[in-house]
């Protein structure tokens, strides 16, 4: 397997007023919090959204590890549904310093290019800013941050910038270049 250079950009918002809204997508698109921790559902979202862009680190997680992660206070999964079908998700993870990381964000391939991503990102970011309201004992959010990389979707960086995120760090590292994982072999066209 060969290595390829991968650029990782870290972006942040430092005030709720940094968040810029997105136009609502056409049709019946709703963003709903998945309130019952479900390793099966979260793994489905992770594999389905990240399969063609080579998300692989969590594919090796056991059921117990998924459960432990999802049951941590403040970890939230917000899911976009298009006419009742899961279209994408945002995973939020609070940190002790008042920051909330958008750990994962993305759409299933069939739902990309339909303005759902901007709406989902704006909604997920707003929920990061008001996360403490849903979790007594959590400190008020002071910063929302995320990272994206050159392996992510071609419109990811532009979406983050349009929602008001600003760049604060860039790194380039060599990573193994493997085939897309997909939720199952052949699920994503080359």
Buried (B, 14 or more C-beta within 10 A) or exposed (E): EEEEEBEBBBBBBEEBEBBBEBEEBEEEBEBEBBEEBBBEBBBBBBBBBBBBBBBBEBEEBEEEEBBEBBEEEBBBBBBBBBEEEBBBBBBBBBEEEEBBBBBBBBBBBEBBEBBBBBBBBBBBBBBBBEBBEEEEEBBEBEBBBBBBBBBBBEBBBEBBEBBBBEEEEEEEEEBEEEEBBBBEEEBBEE
